[in-house]
Amino acid sequence: MIISVAQFTLGVAILSGHSAIGGALRSPVVYAGLLSVLLIAFDWQLPAWLQNTVSMLGNLSIPLMLLALGVSLAGINRK
C-alpha cells in the first residue's frame, strides 16, 4: 500500500515538478489506503455482500491487466 500511494503521489509530483497534495486528493488509491487502515485499526468488517464484490473485482484485475498487456504488446512495431 505504501508503494502504491508513493507511486501515485510522490511519483507524479517528481515527474511533473509540482506539489503532490493536489494529485493525492484526486487519487482513489489514497482513499482506498485510508479506508483500509481504518478497517484494520478498528477491527471493522465489511458486510458480506460488499466483501464478496470487492473480492471478485480484485480477482478480476489480474486477468484484465494481462489482457491489457497483451493488447499493448501486440501494438508494438518490430523492426
C-alpha positions as CSV (number, residue, x, y, z in Angstrom):
1,M,0.0,0.0,0.0
2,I,2.8,2.4,0.8
3,I,4.5,1.8,-2.6
4,S,1.2,2.4,-4.4
5,V,0.5,5.6,-2.6
6,A,4.0,6.8,-3.1
7,Q,3.8,6.0,-6.9
8,F,0.5,7.9,-7.3
9,T,1.6,10.9,-5.2
10,L,5.3,11.3,-5.0
11,G,6.0,9.7,-8.4
12,V,3.6,12.1,-10.1
13,A,5.0,15.0,-8.2
14,I,8.6,14.2,-9.1
15,L,7.7,13.8,-12.8
16,S,5.5,16.8,-13.1
17,G,7.6,19.1,-10.9
18,H,4.5,20.2,-8.9
19,S,3.3,19.5,-5.3
20,A,1.8,16.1,-4.6
21,I,-1.0,17.4,-2.4
22,G,-3.4,18.1,-5.3
23,G,-2.7,14.8,-7.0
24,A,-3.1,12.9,-3.8
25,L,-6.5,14.4,-3.1
26,R,-7.7,13.2,-6.6
27,S,-6.2,9.7,-6.4
28,P,-8.5,6.9,-5.4
29,V,-5.5,4.9,-4.2
30,V,-5.1,7.3,-1.3
31,Y,-8.7,7.0,-0.3
32,A,-8.6,3.2,-0.5
33,G,-5.5,3.1,1.6
34,L,-7.0,5.3,4.3
35,L,-10.2,3.2,4.3
36,S,-8.1,0.0,4.7
37,V,-6.1,1.5,7.5
38,L,-9.3,2.4,9.3
39,L,-10.8,-1.0,8.8
40,I,-7.7,-2.7,10.2
41,A,-7.1,-0.3,13.0
42,F,-10.6,-0.5,14.4
43,D,-11.1,-4.2,13.5
44,W,-14.2,-3.4,11.4
45,Q,-15.6,-5.9,8.9
46,L,-17.2,-5.1,5.6
47,P,-20.7,-6.5,5.0
48,A,-20.6,-9.9,3.4
49,W,-22.1,-8.7,0.1
50,L,-19.5,-5.9,-0.2
51,Q,-16.7,-8.2,0.8
52,N,-17.7,-10.7,-1.9
53,T,-18.0,-7.9,-4.5
54,V,-14.6,-6.4,-3.7
55,S,-13.0,-9.9,-3.7
56,M,-14.4,-10.7,-7.1
57,L,-13.3,-7.3,-8.5
58,G,-9.8,-7.9,-7.1
59,N,-9.6,-11.4,-8.6
60,L,-10.7,-10.0,-11.9
61,S,-8.0,-7.3,-12.0
62,I,-5.1,-9.6,-12.8
63,P,-6.6,-11.2,-15.9
64,L,-7.7,-7.8,-17.2
65,M,-4.2,-6.4,-16.6
66,L,-2.7,-9.4,-18.6
67,L,-5.2,-8.7,-21.4
68,A,-4.2,-5.1,-21.5
69,L,-0.6,-6.1,-21.6
70,G,-1.2,-8.4,-24.5
71,V,-3.0,-5.7,-26.4
72,S,-0.2,-3.2,-25.8
73,L,2.5,-5.7,-26.8
74,A,0.6,-6.6,-30.0
75,G,0.7,-2.9,-31.0
76,I,4.4,-2.7,-30.8
77,N,6.1,-2.3,-34.2
78,R,9.0,-4.8,-34.6
79,K,11.9,-3.8,-36.9
